[in-house]
Amino acid sequence: MLRDRGVSGRGLDANREMVAVCRTRGLDVTEGDAVGYLHSLPDASLGGIIATQVVEHFTSDYLLRFLEVAYHKLRPGSTIILETLNVDSWSAFFGPYLRDITHERPIPPDTLRFLVEASGFQRLEVRYSSPAADDAKLKPMVLPPAATDEVTKLVDTFNLNVDKINTLLFTFLDYAVIGQKL
């Protein structure tokens, strides 16, 4: 996607097979771990970092080291984007998050935002993506045409609870924390 927009980029993956697939697609990619790779680069040498579906695979200590090193390797004005599963969505947590045994720790949006900010990044933003499908959500009741006040109150209360449950179970499946090094 970056290349299609005229932006140069390099990839990094610890998985040898994924590196091979990327190279067959003509992508510039290196095999290695994130912290080790970043350590090998000069300070202030990167124009941005994007990590999609990666940070949830890091141990807590490794994530903190990654954020610290990333901050030093980015040029002033650069952006970091960390996208991961939204574990605040029960359908994402109890579905794809728990199914993948390589996930180290669930990272709620507020937690990742705090860690990125504590690492020195500013102008932080959390963006949500991948909304749950409407057909997966619980359906509200339809008020009968000749409903009494008691039935109307009952249906309204039921529908408010359906909305609350849908918010917990079926909110956005992914999110990204975006920050800048100023």
Steps between C-alpha positions, in 0.01 A plus 500: 500500500783740579676428172175565309493846661864578421623443855806283549485245776677202646346202667613290791369162609629232734329231293731367227211375286325838505825671404529266200141576393564874524820474298320310222265801484797731446492651848807615693482289814744379763472202730560583864357625825373855536720622786817346357430646158423846635816493715703447181374827349636848565298725728251730323530298177138390449211701360235278658421162651191290437442177690178317415386209714841483668510657847264243650773241431757691710562434868447806718874563542562461128216739412647766729847455345348513151325830574812652652725400209236599242483848650876548461510363145224726367577846366319797657160537336476126429201281577463164669190288433434192711193303392372200695191307602253694712477283810232735635276330244400169652448345158859595404644389835314171534538431127818582310703615801463182704525270197856612425732342757783734398320797656687599816267746667179683421564871459191717541495826301545725804799295616682511167426871465648561847813295422557686173457833676727397789766417241508864391262505204252785470186591306358162582189365339313170523322393182261209490448279195335176391148551639318186600246382245146621568362150448714379793346751742203447726179641357281751684132434552247677281228675694154364417269766346247503785748466788405615846724733697623202704592302187669809349714541815584129496602504131701822548687348795560177308633693200732712717643176640539357149699812407724459808564134428569571132752765603685247716476204267505649154693824492791557259730197467824695449651831602818695439689737723661775297761731647762744384852572605518879512 
